[in-house]
Amino acid sequence: MLNDRQKEAVEHGEGPLLMAAGAGSGKTRALTSRLRFLIERGTAPERIVAITFTNKAADQMYEQVFNTKKRSAGDLPTIGKPFIGTFHSFGLRILKNEIQKTDRRPGFSIYDDDDSSRMVRHIIKELDLPREHYRPAVLKAKISRIKSELQNPEMLKESSSEEDQILYEAHRRYEEKLEKSNAFDFDDLIAKTILLLQKNPEVLKQYQDLFDYVLVDEYQDINRSQYELVRLLVKKHQNLNVVGDDAQSIYRFRGADYRNFLNFARDWPNAKIVKLEQAYRSTKTIIAAANALIANNTKQTPKTLWTDNASGEPIQVISAGSQEDEALWLASEIQALRRKHPKQSVAVLYRTNAQSRAVEQALLQYGISYKIFGGPRFYDRKEVKDVVAALRFTVNPFDQSAKERIETSLGKRRSAPFFNQVEEGHIAPNSLGRIEIFLDAVGYKEWLKDKYLNAPERLENISELISFALQYDENPEELLERISLLQASDKIDDQISNPDVLLMTVHISKGLEFDTVFVIGLSEGILPHEKSMLKSDEVEEERRLMYVAITRAKNRLYFSYFFTPSRFLYEIPDELCQFQNSDGRDYWLPDEDEMYID
């Protein structure tokens, strides 16, 4: 049963439609119902395109419309069936159909990130670029940005900047290698499709005539090239139906531009805007907190969520003396909750992956099973395993497994200076000193920056490991014993298919819901992240991230912090909260003026 606003959107006639859907307002149901309505009204299914961001979302939409799990993977068009899939799969279908109009041949390859990275490393060697200034991961990201933002590389060639001219040449060689290999990279599946349509008006007209409606999910997350592809397809009939929530736009680091959502009415003057504001997921208290928080963002489509659900419990705000105290309080509270509500779902959300370390150890200490959702456990992360292997080798130079781990990861040449120092006895007596010797001898941090675009996150994991190592600084052997015991406990938990609690970053949690949600590490500098605090646009994205975290909760919501409370905690009305110290004593947030918050 659709509510009035959902029904208004679903039964919209011709022309552009934007469904501005608040968290938990049934946006997926509305978009799916819109697709079903178009078919039932008489639109031929094959004349509809429904674009999602993930194959999982496409499968779910297909299943809900056709009551079957089998989604067609055939070429366009599929008679009797709409296209339901991702932007990239849609672009791929067009490229395959029109390959003779490109500079590629049938049977082309699609290069993944590893293939692309390998080409970029070759180009850096060919151009003899200094690695300290031209890191493969960064250069690859710049080439990707040229494509996803539809930049003209010729502008780089005309630039007076040497860096721009080098980027132009790197991009030129990259494209040349792709063509010689008869391959497209992942960005090409959209960028080259746009180029194809722009250069061949008859092909563009063919696809404009082929489809009567284009539906797009999660419209707040589209980038420039995705926007342009959609614009080209619907320019003739303007039957573009999109759904999204700019308050949940949290993927700028992937190129998402929420301004495409905010500018919808400007881009399509005849657009109908329908706000889906009735929320079904959360309690009144949680909804009120979300509304109060996001109201502080200046750039948004204003919405006021409301719900017929019960008021629910107050939000628990917990102050802890340290990260370890916070984790121990968390484990104790989860243990009590599981006893009282054994069948209800529990999630712990955090800003960065590095924050899971203390939580994992506390949960293991309390015998609570857990699973990291969307990523490996802390001690299974590559950079953590590398550093731990190096520490093991300093304690036991006969450890061949540790040596092989380092050589396989870094290569024998890069690893050699570290092994030489150990063999010559140039090793510090303490844990921190030994870790630093490894990091310095092999240039490990620089190597991470060269190899991985998410190097800052990996470096945070190393910093977190060092923070833990300092607790056992005088005894490296005891530190390794502690880590080994934690890893052994992990192996036991891996056998549990239904863990007591799920751990994940807030980014990963988007689209999910849980009975109880703990948002931990709500400290200034963590959320909002210290790197975002100098720019208002970035602080607003951090606030949207907090909004996503809040709206994952159905029944109970906990906030916890240590040291300085996040500015976002001051944006939640006091009457919605109950404040305590981690030891159970009543507590109140410090005066905001004393926190030096702008």
RABEL-V862752 format. One record per residue. N is the residue number from 1. PHI is phi in whole degrees, -180 to 180 (999 if undefined). Layout:
BEGIN
n=N phi=PHI
n=N phi=PHI
END
This chain:
BEGIN
n=1 phi=999
n=2 phi=-86
n=3 phi=-79
n=4 phi=-60
n=5 phi=-70
n=6 phi=-61
n=7 phi=-63
n=8 phi=-59
n=9 phi=-71
n=10 phi=-62
n=11 phi=-95
n=12 phi=-57
n=13 phi=-85
n=14 phi=-94
n=15 phi=98
n=16 phi=-65
n=17 phi=-140
n=18 phi=-117
n=19 phi=-100
n=20 phi=-86
n=21 phi=-108
n=22 phi=-68
n=23 phi=-60
n=24 phi=75
n=25 phi=-95
n=26 phi=83
n=27 phi=-67
n=28 phi=-64
n=29 phi=-63
n=30 phi=-65
n=31 phi=-66
n=32 phi=-63
n=33 phi=-65
n=34 phi=-62
n=35 phi=-62
n=36 phi=-63
n=37 phi=-62
n=38 phi=-61
n=39 phi=-68
n=40 phi=-66
n=41 phi=-76
n=42 phi=122
n=43 phi=-71
n=44 phi=-61
n=45 phi=-53
n=46 phi=-71
n=47 phi=-99
n=48 phi=-123
n=49 phi=-116
n=50 phi=-121
n=51 phi=-109
n=52 phi=-122
n=53 phi=-98
n=54 phi=-136
n=55 phi=-64
n=56 phi=-61
n=57 phi=-64
n=58 phi=-65
n=59 phi=-62
n=60 phi=-64
n=61 phi=-64
n=62 phi=-61
n=63 phi=-63
n=64 phi=-71
n=65 phi=-81
n=66 phi=-112
n=67 phi=57
n=68 phi=-147
n=69 phi=-91
n=70 phi=-86
n=71 phi=-103
n=72 phi=-62
n=73 phi=-117
n=74 phi=-77
n=75 phi=-77
n=76 phi=-84
n=77 phi=-84
n=78 phi=-105
n=79 phi=-60
n=80 phi=85
n=81 phi=-135
n=82 phi=-76
n=83 phi=-82
n=84 phi=-127
n=85 phi=-174
n=86 phi=-86
n=87 phi=-54
n=88 phi=-68
n=89 phi=-69
n=90 phi=-67
n=91 phi=-60
n=92 phi=-61
n=93 phi=-60
n=94 phi=-66
n=95 phi=-60
n=96 phi=-64
n=97 phi=-69
n=98 phi=-115
n=99 phi=-60
n=100 phi=-67
n=101 phi=-96
n=102 phi=-116
n=103 phi=-94
n=104 phi=-114
n=105 phi=-117
n=106 phi=-56
n=107 phi=81
n=108 phi=-63
n=109 phi=-94
n=110 phi=-116
n=111 phi=-81
n=112 phi=-90
n=113 phi=-61
n=114 phi=-64
n=115 phi=-61
n=116 phi=-64
n=117 phi=-62
n=118 phi=-63
n=119 phi=-63
n=120 phi=-64
n=121 phi=-63
n=122 phi=-63
n=123 phi=-65
n=124 phi=-60
n=125 phi=-69
n=126 phi=-60
n=127 phi=-87
n=128 phi=53
n=129 phi=-85
n=130 phi=-67
n=131 phi=-64
n=132 phi=-68
n=133 phi=-108
n=134 phi=-127
n=135 phi=-84
n=136 phi=-53
n=137 phi=-64
n=138 phi=-71
n=139 phi=-65
n=140 phi=-62
n=141 phi=-65
n=142 phi=-67
n=143 phi=-66
n=144 phi=-63
n=145 phi=-66
n=146 phi=-56
n=147 phi=-77
n=148 phi=-69
n=149 phi=-100
n=150 phi=54
n=151 phi=-76
n=152 phi=-91
n=153 phi=-61
n=154 phi=-62
n=155 phi=-64
n=156 phi=-68
n=157 phi=-63
n=158 phi=-83
n=159 phi=-69
n=160 phi=-83
n=161 phi=-81
n=162 phi=-62
n=163 phi=-63
n=164 phi=-64
n=165 phi=-67
n=166 phi=-67
n=167 phi=-64
n=168 phi=-58
n=169 phi=-66
n=170 phi=-63
n=171 phi=-63
n=172 phi=-60
n=173 phi=-68
n=174 phi=-60
n=175 phi=-66
n=176 phi=-63
n=177 phi=-67
n=178 phi=-62
n=179 phi=-64
n=180 phi=-63
n=181 phi=-87
n=182 phi=50
n=183 phi=-137
n=184 phi=-116
n=185 phi=-92
n=186 phi=-64
n=187 phi=-64
n=188 phi=-62
n=189 phi=-60
n=190 phi=-104
n=191 phi=-62
n=192 phi=-73
n=193 phi=-66
n=194 phi=-62
n=195 phi=-60
n=196 phi=-59
n=197 phi=-68
n=198 phi=-70
n=199 phi=-84
n=200 phi=-128
n=201 phi=-56
n=202 phi=-69
n=203 phi=-72
n=204 phi=-59
n=205 phi=-62
n=206 phi=-58
n=207 phi=-80
n=208 phi=-65
n=209 phi=-77
n=210 phi=-75
n=211 phi=-122
n=212 phi=-94
n=213 phi=-139
n=214 phi=-124
n=215 phi=-109
n=216 phi=-131
n=217 phi=-92
n=218 phi=52
n=219 phi=-63
n=220 phi=-68
n=221 phi=-102
n=222 phi=-76
n=223 phi=-102
n=224 phi=-62
n=225 phi=-68
n=226 phi=-65
n=227 phi=-60
n=228 phi=-67
n=229 phi=-60
n=230 phi=-64
n=231 phi=-59
n=232 phi=-63
n=233 phi=-66
n=234 phi=-105
n=235 phi=-58
n=236 phi=-76
n=237 phi=-102
n=238 phi=62
n=239 phi=-87
n=240 phi=-103
n=241 phi=-117
n=242 phi=-127
n=243 phi=-137
n=244 phi=176
n=245 phi=-145
n=246 phi=-62
n=247 phi=-69
n=248 phi=-112
n=249 phi=-83
n=250 phi=-130
n=251 phi=-118
n=252 phi=-60
n=253 phi=-65
n=254 phi=-97
n=255 phi=101
n=256 phi=-63
n=257 phi=-130
n=258 phi=-66
n=259 phi=-65
n=260 phi=-60
n=261 phi=-73
n=262 phi=-64
n=263 phi=-94
n=264 phi=-58
n=265 phi=-66
n=266 phi=-70
n=267 phi=-71
n=268 phi=-129
n=269 phi=-56
n=270 phi=-91
n=271 phi=-67
n=272 phi=-99
n=273 phi=-109
n=274 phi=-121
n=275 phi=-94
n=276 phi=-97
n=277 phi=-112
n=278 phi=-80
n=279 phi=-99
n=280 phi=-113
n=281 phi=-84
n=282 phi=-109
n=283 phi=-73
n=284 phi=-59
n=285 phi=-63
n=286 phi=-67
n=287 phi=-63
n=288 phi=-62
n=289 phi=-64
n=290 phi=-64
n=291 phi=-61
n=292 phi=-64
n=293 phi=-65
n=294 phi=-72
n=295 phi=-63
n=296 phi=-80
n=297 phi=-82
n=298 phi=-87
n=299 phi=-106
n=300 phi=-166
n=301 phi=-92
n=302 phi=-60
n=303 phi=-140
n=304 phi=-123
n=305 phi=-69
n=306 phi=-145
n=307 phi=-150
n=308 phi=-91
n=309 phi=-68
n=310 phi=-66
n=311 phi=-64
n=312 phi=78
n=313 phi=-80
n=314 phi=-65
n=315 phi=-75
n=316 phi=-89
n=317 phi=-112
n=318 phi=-115
n=319 phi=-104
n=320 phi=-120
n=321 phi=-79
n=322 phi=-160
n=323 phi=-62
n=324 phi=-68
n=325 phi=-61
n=326 phi=-60
n=327 phi=-66
n=328 phi=-68
n=329 phi=-61
n=330 phi=-59
n=331 phi=-62
n=332 phi=-63
n=333 phi=-68
n=334 phi=-66
n=335 phi=-59
n=336 phi=-66
n=337 phi=-64
n=338 phi=-64
n=339 phi=-69
n=340 phi=-82
n=341 phi=-132
n=342 phi=-64
n=343 phi=-100
n=344 phi=-90
n=345 phi=-81
n=346 phi=-131
n=347 phi=-133
n=348 phi=-113
n=349 phi=-112
n=350 phi=-146
n=351 phi=-74
n=352 phi=-127
n=353 phi=-60
n=354 phi=-60
n=355 phi=-69
n=356 phi=-72
n=357 phi=-57
n=358 phi=-66
n=359 phi=-64
n=360 phi=-58
n=361 phi=-66
n=362 phi=-67
n=363 phi=-64
n=364 phi=-64
n=365 phi=-61
n=366 phi=-91
n=367 phi=71
n=368 phi=-99
n=369 phi=-75
n=370 phi=-148
n=371 phi=-140
n=372 phi=-81
n=373 phi=-93
n=374 phi=85
n=375 phi=-180
n=376 phi=-77
n=377 phi=-63
n=378 phi=-55
n=379 phi=-81
n=380 phi=-99
n=381 phi=-75
n=382 phi=-52
n=383 phi=-67
n=384 phi=-68
n=385 phi=-63
n=386 phi=-64
n=387 phi=-68
n=388 phi=-64
n=389 phi=-62
n=390 phi=-63
n=391 phi=-64
n=392 phi=-60
n=393 phi=-67
n=394 phi=-69
n=395 phi=-81
n=396 phi=-136
n=397 phi=-64
n=398 phi=-90
n=399 phi=-75
n=400 phi=-69
n=401 phi=-63
n=402 phi=-64
n=403 phi=-63
n=404 phi=-64
n=405 phi=-60
n=406 phi=-68
n=407 phi=-65
n=408 phi=-66
n=409 phi=-72
n=410 phi=-106
n=411 phi=93
n=412 phi=-66
n=413 phi=-66
n=414 phi=-69
n=415 phi=-75
n=416 phi=-54
n=417 phi=-59
n=418 phi=-68
n=419 phi=-61
n=420 phi=-63
n=421 phi=-63
n=422 phi=-66
n=423 phi=-63
n=424 phi=-86
n=425 phi=81
n=426 phi=-86
n=427 phi=-126
n=428 phi=-67
n=429 phi=-78
n=430 phi=-107
n=431 phi=-62
n=432 phi=-61
n=433 phi=-60
n=434 phi=-69
n=435 phi=-63
n=436 phi=-66
n=437 phi=-61
n=438 phi=-63
n=439 phi=-58
n=440 phi=-75
n=441 phi=-64
n=442 phi=-101
n=443 phi=60
n=444 phi=-64
n=445 phi=-65
n=446 phi=-66
n=447 phi=-62
n=448 phi=-62
n=449 phi=-65
n=450 phi=-67
n=451 phi=-93
n=452 phi=-126
n=453 phi=-68
n=454 phi=-93
n=455 phi=-55
n=456 phi=-57
n=457 phi=-67
n=458 phi=-66
n=459 phi=-67
n=460 phi=-63
n=461 phi=-64
n=462 phi=-66
n=463 phi=-61
n=464 phi=-67
n=465 phi=-63
n=466 phi=-63
n=467 phi=-58
n=468 phi=-69
n=469 phi=-61
n=470 phi=-63
n=471 phi=-69
n=472 phi=-126
n=473 phi=-64
n=474 phi=-82
n=475 phi=-141
n=476 phi=-56
n=477 phi=-65
n=478 phi=-65
n=479 phi=-60
n=480 phi=-65
n=481 phi=-62
n=482 phi=-63
n=483 phi=-64
n=484 phi=-62
n=485 phi=-66
n=486 phi=-64
n=487 phi=-67
n=488 phi=-64
n=489 phi=-64
n=490 phi=-58
n=491 phi=-61
n=492 phi=-65
n=493 phi=-65
n=494 phi=-62
n=495 phi=-82
n=496 phi=-93
n=497 phi=-84
n=498 phi=-125
n=499 phi=-68
n=500 phi=-68
n=501 phi=-151
n=502 phi=-106
n=503 phi=-114
n=504 phi=-166
n=505 phi=-74
n=506 phi=-63
n=507 phi=-58
n=508 phi=-68
n=509 phi=-74
n=510 phi=-56
n=511 phi=92
n=512 phi=-105
n=513 phi=-147
n=514 phi=-145
n=515 phi=-62
n=516 phi=-126
n=517 phi=-127
n=518 phi=-107
n=519 phi=-104
n=520 phi=-104
n=521 phi=66
n=522 phi=-81
n=523 phi=-112
n=524 phi=-60
n=525 phi=103
n=526 phi=-105
n=527 phi=-142
n=528 phi=-71
n=529 phi=-67
n=530 phi=-59
n=531 phi=-75
n=532 phi=-102
n=533 phi=-80
n=534 phi=-96
n=535 phi=-124
n=536 phi=-63
n=537 phi=-61
n=538 phi=-74
n=539 phi=-64
n=540 phi=-65
n=541 phi=-67
n=542 phi=-62
n=543 phi=-66
n=544 phi=-63
n=545 phi=-63
n=546 phi=-62
n=547 phi=-61
n=548 phi=-61
n=549 phi=-60
n=550 phi=-60
n=551 phi=-82
n=552 phi=-80
n=553 phi=-86
n=554 phi=-95
n=555 phi=-117
n=556 phi=-133
n=557 phi=-137
n=558 phi=-122
n=559 phi=-116
n=560 phi=-140
n=561 phi=-151
n=562 phi=-136
n=563 phi=63
n=564 phi=-89
n=565 phi=-66
n=566 phi=-62
n=567 phi=-58
n=568 phi=-68
n=569 phi=-65
n=570 phi=-77
n=571 phi=-93
n=572 phi=-96
n=573 phi=-55
n=574 phi=-57
n=575 phi=-67
n=576 phi=-89
n=577 phi=-120
n=578 phi=-127
n=579 phi=-105
n=580 phi=-148
n=581 phi=-79
n=582 phi=-64
n=583 phi=-91
n=584 phi=100
n=585 phi=-78
n=586 phi=-61
n=587 phi=-153
n=588 phi=-140
n=589 phi=-60
n=590 phi=-61
n=591 phi=-59
n=592 phi=-60
n=593 phi=-64
n=594 phi=-82
n=595 phi=-92
n=596 phi=57
n=597 phi=-96
n=598 phi=-69
END
